Amino acid sequence: MNITTIIELKNDEVEEMAGAKLVFAKEQMDDHIVETCVECFKYTSDGQCIETEVAMEKVFNHLQEKGIIPLHIKDFSFEMPSCEKVKKNSDMEDIPQNVILSFMY
């Protein structure tokens, strides 16, 4: 039997644990749909981008150090904010706000 645990984190929590800010890419699909996804994480100190996988490994390790994820867990998966959005207003920022991290016992 496998037990899957899902941890939902807000963007700002992930940024704090990773030590870097989420960088979003937006693509206009048509007049009413905008696709938003995470492009990379960027360090505020030097502006260098790091791959999403590297940043999420830092988040995973941080959660293990805090005892939220057991130390014997080695594999995990994650889902970054990415979705198509119906465009409500051209001035409106409509960025997804949650990252999902999961692992199995």
Backbone as numpy.savetxt, mean C-alpha at the origin, in Angstrom:
# Nx Ny Nz CAx CAy CAz Cx Cy Cz
-5.09 -27.61 7.46 -5.93 -26.44 7.46 -5.04 -25.20 7.46
-5.40 -24.24 6.63 -4.70 -22.96 6.58 -5.60 -21.89 7.19
-4.99 -21.00 7.94 -5.71 -19.86 8.49 -5.10 -18.61 7.88
-5.91 -17.83 7.21 -5.44 -16.60 6.58 -5.80 -15.41 7.46
-4.82 -14.59 7.72 -5.03 -13.37 8.49 -4.88 -12.18 7.55
-5.82 -11.26 7.63 -5.79 -10.05 6.80 -5.64 -8.84 7.72
-4.69 -7.99 7.39 -4.47 -6.75 8.13 -4.73 -5.61 7.17
-5.67 -4.74 7.53 -5.98 -3.57 6.71 -5.31 -2.36 7.35
-4.50 -1.68 6.56 -3.75 -0.52 7.05 -4.10 0.71 6.24
-4.19 1.84 6.91 -4.41 3.11 6.21 -3.10 3.52 5.54
-3.22 4.30 4.48 -2.04 4.75 3.75 -1.01 5.41 4.66
-1.46 6.28 5.57 -0.50 6.98 6.44 0.21 6.02 7.39
-0.46 4.94 7.81 0.19 3.94 8.67 1.29 3.21 7.89
0.99 2.86 6.65 1.97 2.18 5.80 3.16 3.10 5.54
2.88 4.36 5.25 3.96 5.32 5.00 4.87 5.46 6.21
4.28 5.52 7.39 5.06 5.66 8.61 5.96 4.44 8.83
5.41 3.24 8.65 6.19 2.02 8.85 7.26 1.84 7.79
6.97 2.25 6.56 7.93 2.10 5.45 8.97 3.21 5.47
8.65 4.32 6.12 9.57 5.45 6.12 9.61 6.19 4.80
8.53 6.06 4.03 8.47 6.69 2.71 7.01 6.96 2.35
6.80 7.89 1.44 5.45 8.29 1.02 5.02 7.51 -0.22
3.74 7.18 -0.28 3.16 6.55 -1.47 3.14 7.55 -2.62
3.51 7.10 -3.80 3.44 7.92 -5.00 2.38 7.27 -5.90
1.35 8.03 -6.23 0.25 7.52 -7.03 0.38 7.95 -8.48
0.03 7.05 -9.36 -0.05 7.36 -10.78 -1.52 7.35 -11.15
-1.92 8.29 -11.97 -3.31 8.36 -12.42 -3.33 8.29 -13.94
-4.27 7.52 -14.43 -4.44 7.41 -15.87 -5.91 7.64 -16.20
-6.15 8.58 -17.09 -7.52 8.90 -17.52 -7.96 7.82 -18.51
-8.93 6.99 -18.11 -9.42 5.92 -18.97 -10.39 6.45 -20.03
-11.28 7.31 -19.61 -12.17 8.03 -20.51 -12.61 9.29 -19.77
-13.62 9.96 -20.27 -14.06 11.22 -19.66 -14.54 11.07 -18.23
-14.98 9.86 -17.85 -15.58 9.68 -16.54 -14.85 8.69 -15.63
-13.81 8.03 -16.11 -13.12 7.02 -15.30 -11.63 7.34 -15.22
-11.12 7.36 -13.99 -9.71 7.58 -13.74 -9.18 6.38 -12.97
-8.10 5.76 -13.47 -7.48 4.65 -12.76 -6.35 5.20 -11.90
-6.36 4.86 -10.62 -5.35 5.33 -9.67 -4.64 4.12 -9.10
-3.30 4.13 -9.10 -2.56 3.02 -8.51 -1.25 3.52 -7.92
-0.65 2.70 -7.08 0.62 3.06 -6.44 1.75 2.77 -7.42
2.55 3.79 -7.67 3.68 3.66 -8.58 4.93 3.21 -7.83
5.19 3.82 -6.67 6.35 3.48 -5.85 6.21 4.18 -4.50
7.21 4.04 -3.66 7.31 4.79 -2.41 8.50 5.73 -2.55
8.37 6.94 -2.04 9.45 7.92 -2.17 9.88 8.40 -0.79
11.19 8.31 -0.54 11.75 8.85 0.70 11.66 10.36 0.67
11.18 10.97 1.75 11.08 12.42 1.80 12.45 13.07 1.98
13.39 12.33 2.57 14.71 12.90 2.83 15.51 13.17 1.56
15.52 12.22 0.62 16.31 12.41 -0.59 15.51 12.30 -1.88
14.22 12.03 -1.78 13.38 11.94 -2.97 13.56 10.68 -3.79
14.34 9.74 -3.28 14.58 8.49 -4.00 13.37 7.57 -3.91
12.99 6.97 -5.03 11.89 6.01 -5.05 12.42 4.62 -4.75
11.63 3.86 -3.98 11.94 2.46 -3.74 10.76 1.63 -4.25
11.05 0.41 -4.64 10.00 -0.47 -5.15 8.98 -0.77 -4.07
7.77 -0.98 -4.49 6.67 -1.28 -3.58 6.98 -2.52 -2.75
7.57 -3.55 -3.37 7.89 -4.78 -2.66 8.87 -4.54 -1.51
9.86 -3.69 -1.74 10.85 -3.37 -0.70 10.18 -2.64 0.46
9.33 -1.67 0.15 8.62 -0.91 1.18 7.70 -1.82 1.99
6.99 -2.71 1.32 6.07 -3.60 2.04 6.82 -4.64 2.88
8.01 -5.01 2.48 8.85 -5.88 3.31 9.19 -5.16 4.61
9.46 -3.86 4.53 9.72 -3.07 5.74 8.50 -3.03 6.65
7.32 -2.88 6.06 6.06 -2.87 6.82 5.87 -4.22 7.50
6.07 -5.30 6.76 5.94 -6.65 7.30 6.90 -6.86 8.48
8.16 -6.47 8.30 9.15 -6.62 9.37 8.78 -5.78 10.60
8.27 -4.59 10.37 7.84 -3.72 11.48 6.72 -4.38 12.27
5.75 -4.95 11.57 4.63 -5.62 12.23 5.10 -6.86 13.00
6.12 -7.54 12.49 6.68 -8.67 13.24 7.40 -8.19 14.50
8.14 -7.10 14.39 8.84 -6.55 15.56 7.86 -6.13 16.66
6.70 -5.65 16.26 5.66 -5.23 17.21 4.86 -6.42 17.75
5.09 -7.62 17.22 4.38 -8.80 17.68 3.01 -9.00 17.06
2.68 -8.20 16.06 1.38 -8.32 15.40 1.38 -9.53 14.46
2.51 -9.76 13.80 2.68 -10.94 12.96 3.69 -11.85 13.65
3.36 -13.12 13.84 4.31 -14.04 14.50 5.63 -14.14 13.73
6.72 -14.32 14.46 8.05 -14.37 13.86 8.26 -15.56 12.92
7.52 -16.65 13.12 7.71 -17.82 12.26 7.08 -17.65 10.88
6.26 -16.62 10.69 5.66 -16.35 9.38 6.72 -15.71 8.49
6.93 -16.30 7.32 7.96 -15.79 6.40 7.37 -15.24 5.11
6.21 -15.73 4.71 5.61 -15.31 3.45 4.37 -14.48 3.71
4.17 -13.49 2.86 2.99 -12.64 2.96 2.64 -12.13 1.57
1.47 -11.59 1.45 1.08 -10.93 0.21 0.46 -9.59 0.56
0.33 -8.74 -0.42 -0.27 -7.43 -0.17 -1.03 -6.97 -1.39
-1.97 -6.09 -1.13 -2.78 -5.48 -2.18 -2.71 -3.98 -1.97
-2.22 -3.29 -2.97 -2.08 -1.85 -2.89 -3.33 -1.17 -3.43
-3.55 0.09 -3.02 -4.70 0.82 -3.56 -4.61 0.91 -5.09
-5.58 0.38 -5.75 -5.63 0.43 -7.20 -7.05 0.15 -7.63
-7.62 1.06 -8.33 -8.98 0.83 -8.78 -9.36 1.87 -9.82
-10.41 1.57 -10.53 -10.96 2.55 -11.45 -12.00 3.35 -10.69
-11.98 4.63 -10.83 -12.90 5.52 -10.13 -13.73 6.30 -11.14
-14.97 6.45 -10.83 -15.81 7.33 -11.64 -15.43 8.75 -11.26
-15.11 9.53 -12.23 -14.68 10.91 -12.00 -15.87 11.76 -11.60
-15.83 12.29 -10.39 -16.93 13.10 -9.88 -16.72 14.57 -10.19
-15.48 15.01 -10.06 -15.16 16.42 -10.21 -13.68 16.49 -10.54
-13.29 17.27 -11.50 -11.89 17.31 -11.92 -10.95 17.82 -10.84
-11.44 18.56 -9.85 -10.59 19.09 -8.78 -10.50 18.13 -7.59
-11.30 17.10 -7.58 -11.41 16.24 -6.41 -10.32 15.16 -6.38
-9.61 15.08 -5.27 -8.64 14.00 -5.06 -9.42 12.81 -4.51
-9.39 11.71 -5.23 -10.14 10.53 -4.83 -9.20 9.33 -4.82
-8.25 9.32 -3.89 -7.24 8.29 -3.81 -7.67 7.22 -2.82
-7.57 5.94 -3.21 -7.90 4.87 -2.27 -7.03 4.97 -1.01
-7.57 4.61 0.14 -6.88 4.88 1.40 -6.44 3.66 2.19
-6.55 2.44 1.67 -6.18 1.27 2.44 -5.26 0.34 1.69
-4.35 -0.28 2.45 -3.46 -1.31 1.95 -3.81 -2.58 2.70
-3.90 -3.70 1.99 -4.24 -4.97 2.60 -2.99 -5.85 2.61
-2.62 -6.34 3.79 -1.50 -7.27 3.94 -2.07 -8.56 4.49
-1.70 -9.71 3.94 -2.25 -10.97 4.44 -1.15 -12.02 4.54
-1.36 -12.99 5.43 -0.43 -14.09 5.59 -1.20 -15.31 6.08
-0.60 -16.48 5.93 -1.26 -17.73 6.31 -0.46 -18.43 7.41
-1.19 -19.03 8.33 -0.59 -19.89 9.35 -0.43 -21.27 8.78
